Amino acid sequence: MKKNILPLAIILSVGMLSVLTYSIRAYYVPCIPTFDEEFNGPTLNTSKWSTKFQSGNAGERQFFAPDAFRMLQGKLNIYAEKRTSHGYPYTSGIITTDHTFAQKYGYFVTRAKLPAGRGFWSGFWLLPAGGHYPYEIDVFEMLGHDPDTIYMSNHWSDQQGEHQSKTTPFTGDVDFSAEFHTFAIDWRPSEIKWYVDGNLQYRTDQGVPADSMFMLINLSVGGEWPGYPDESTSFPGIMQIDYVRVYDVACASIVGSN
């Protein structure tokens, strides 16, 4: 029997080494973001972001002003203010990657602190780079009068060309205006999954877009859905963004689990 111990030990050692090597490779898959914005500069990086977008598409009463932004302690601050501009009674800001970055499928995530107050409407969303509306993915939307609830949505056209949409609320045990939280989607060819603070909250296989999409992050004021500011609304409203990161679909499961 002794003559078989060495070969057996070698076989076991090789087997264990293979498992270990596989584990190390699996754990250290290099998931480099395809897009990474940490907002560490003194001003907004306009090679990545545009601040122009049509105002008032859904009854909002703000003008998206280019001076609505402040960079403070490694975070982008979007200010909603009560000041008249271009025929609107309020100003606020939007950043988009239209014409600078778009991606088809993957993991899109931001970490943000959202403003409370009636009439404030903050969101992180995606639109088709080719303009094929109504396809749209809303990673999150929050209405300022209800800071405990996040809305997750997508929009699409059915076979008859009719606009369809589905919105699901998530009400947590937290006030999303009190501290920073992460909001993300894992967008695959057959499904979209929504995450809040790394926890899966909603998923759908309906209306999954198959086009590259660009990102938008904005703070609106007023609108048909959130309602309009009243005497209880405190200005300025400030949306703070810590980072925005995008990963390709191969990294989505790894990044999303950490």
N, C-alpha and C positions, 0 to 999 in steps of 0.2 A: 504493500500500500504506500510506503514512503516514496517510491519512485514517482508517484502521481501528484505529490504535494506541490512541487515547484511549478510544473505547467499550470496546475489549477490556480495557484497564487498569481501567476502571470496573467492568466485569463481574467481573474477577478479584478486585478489591479488595472488592466487595460479597460475593462468594463466600467469600473468606477471612475477612471480618468475621463472616459468618453462622456459619462453622465455629468461629471463636474464641468467639463469643457462646454457641453451643451448649455448647462445652467448658467455659466458665466456669460456665454455669448447671448443667451436669451435675456439675461438681466441687464447687460450693458449694450443693448442695441442703441446705436447713436441716433437719438431722435432730435435732430436739429430743426428748429422752427423754420418753416418756409417764409414766415413773416414774423417779425419780433419788434415790438415797440415798447420801450420801458419808460419813455417820457423823462429822460434824465438830462436833456439839454436845456439851455436857457430859454429857447422858444420852440414852438411847434415845428416839426420837421416837414416842410412843405414839399419835399421830394417824395414823401410817403403819403401825405394827407392833403386833401382839398377842403376848404371851408365854404365852398359854394354849393348850394342846393336850393331848389325852389321852395319858397316858404308858403305856408297856408294850404297845403294839399288836403288836409282833413279838418279844415275849419280852425286851424291854429291862428294865434294872433301875434306871433313873434316874427321878426325879421332875423334871419341867420346872419349875424354880423361877423366880420373878420376879426374884430377886436374883442370878442367875447371870451377869450382864453387867457389863462394865467398858468405858468409853470411854477409849482411850489413844492419843494421837498420831494422831487422825483415823481410828481403826480400832475396830470393835466386837470385843471379846474375849468369847467364850462359854467359861465355866469349867465343866469337869466335875470334881466333887469327891467325895471319899469321906466323905459325911455322910448320916445317916439323915433321911428326910423323907417323911411320908405313907405309911409302910410300905415305902419303897424304901431300899436301902442306899447309893444315890448320888444326887447332884443334878447337873443340867446345864440347858441352856437351849435354847429354840426361839423363833424369831420367824416370824410369818406375816402375810400381808396379807389374811387372811380378813375380809370385811366392810369393808375399806378400799380394796383395789385388786384388780382382776382384768382380764384382757385375753384376747381371742381372736386368736391368731396374732401373730407378731412375733419380735423378737430379745431374748432374756433373757440377761443376762450378770452374773457376779460375779467379783471378784478376791479370792482367799482363800489363807490358809496353814493347813494342816490338821494335826491332832495325830497323832503316831505313838504306838503303844502298844496292846497286846492288849486288846480289848474296846471301844476307841473306834470310833465309827461316825458319820462326818460326811456331810452331804448337802445338796443344793440341789434342790428338787423342786416340782412343780406339781400341784394338785388342782382338780377342777371346782368352780366357785363354786356350782353348783346341786346339788352332792353326788352326782353321777352316777358314783360309784366302781363298777368298778375303773379307770376312766380315770385315768391318772397318767403324768406325764413326770418322769423322774429326770435332771436335767441332769448331776449327778455324784453318786456315792457313793464313799467311801473307807473301807476297813477298816484300822484302826490298825496291825495286825500286818503289813500289806503296803503300805507307803507309796509304793511305786513304781507302783501300779496304780489306775486310775480305772475305775469301772463306769458305763456309760450304758444307761438302760433306758426302756421304756415298757410300760404295762399297758392292757388293754382287754377288752371283752366281745365274743365272737363272735356269730354269728347265732343260736346256740342258747343264748345267755346265759352261756356258760362263760367263766371268767376265763382270759385269755391274757396272756403277757408275753414279752418278749425282752430279754435283757441281753447287752451286749458289753463286754468289758474292753479297756482301753488301757493298755499298759505302756510308759512312756517311759524315757528315759535319765536321769531325774531323780527325786529324792526329793520328793514333793509336800508333805512336812512340813518341808522345809529352807528353802523360800522361797515367795513369793507366785506364784500362777498364775491365769490367767483360764479360766473354764469357761462355756460358752454353748450355747444352742440357737437355731437358725433354724427356726421352726415355721410351716409353710405349710399351706394346705388339703389338699394331697396328699402332704406329705412333712415329716419332721423331720430336721434335720441337727445333729450335735453337734460342737462345737469345743473344743479345748484349746490355750490360748495362741495363738488365732487360726488354728489349723490344723484342717482338717476331719478328723475321726477316724472318724465313723460316720454312716450315714444309713439311713432306713427309710421305706417307704410303708405299712407295716402298722399298724393300730390308731391312726391319726391322729385325735385328738379334735377335735370341732367345737363345743366349749363354751368360754366364758370360763373362765380358770383363775387361781387365786391362788397366791402363792408361799410356800414354807416353806424355812427354813434352820435346821438343827439339828445338835447334837452329842449323840448317844445313847451310852449305856454298856451294853454287853452286848447280847445278842439271839441268836436262833437262827442267824443268818448270821455275824456277826462273832465269836461266842464271847464269853467272859466274862473280865474282868480276872483276872490272876494275880499272882504275886509279882514278875514282871518289869514290871508296869504302873506307871508313875510318875504320881502325881497332884500337882497338878491337870493335867488335859489341857486345852489351850487351842486353840480354833478362832478364828482372826483373820480378819475380813472388812473389806476396804478399801472396797468399794462394791458396790452393786446397781443395775443400770440396765436399763430396758426401752424398746424402740423399736417403733414400729408396723411392719407388714410392708413398707411402701413403703421404709423405711430399712434393712431387714435386710441387704440385699446390700452397701450402702455402708458401714454400720457394721462389718459382719462382715469386711470386707476391709481394715480399718484397725486 
